[in-house]
């Protein structure tokens, strides 16, 4: 049998983790996470990591493997995932890759050309400007300097935006130009499935997930991370809103409602990204339906 990676994508809260664990359990194989936040060991509740029972049931890669003090790019993920899938394929014909970070999945499936290193001076200057002037400055800078990214990149994700800005300032080229124009051929088969639900149902799941996160202690988790609140890894939904509450900029109810709203917006952007890939088969979050199509 040809080695095959089953790729499972979709918006936040659609049920990717549960489906991936069921599929991996069925084939007796392992999972590689394609989530740009679950890899950080310091983040737990707010990034919806697989729970302990799932981690015990199936071996996961790229979960709690890095520190928030490390800078991780799509190129880094591509190398990590390819190294680990080689290891999985030594004992299995099937591997599972699951996540909602579209750029990571694209890097794994199609490849990235190496991006020249960025000097610490440029990176630190951009971070300092962002901390002083905020996302409006970041948005305007990209519109002026990298119109290509400003048009089609992740323009609501400060980490991705700062990465794009540092690349254009260092190389004179858009970060999008480093996405392989010639799709890299992998030595294994890739089968892609996207999970979707009717929008009202998905939004209800998102709202419920946020409520459960708060009940599970998300505020305490965020409070413990306050000394690191300016790090790129923490410029993400669920953390920035509660940092604002802790800093006295809004009430707790306002922060929680913003987390729900921003999560819904993020889910919409994820679907827009994934729907562009015509090689993805869309199904309800039911692993039996995926098995019937493999």
Secondary structure, 3 states (H helix, E strand, C coil): CCCEEEEEEECCCCCHHHHHHHHHHHHCCCEEECCCCCCECCCCHHHCCCCHHHHHHCCEECCCCECCCCCCCHHHHHHHHHHHHHHHHCCCCEEEEECCCHHHHHHHHHCECCCCCCCHHHHHHHHHHHHHHHHHHHHHHHHHHCHHHHHHCCCCCHHHHHHHHHHHHHHCCCHHHHECCCCCCCCCEEEEEEECCCHHHHHHHHHHHHHHHHHCCHHHHHHHCHHHCCCHHHCCCCCHHHHHHHCCCCCHHHHHHHHHHHHHHHHHHHHHHHHCCCCEEEECCCHHHHHCCC
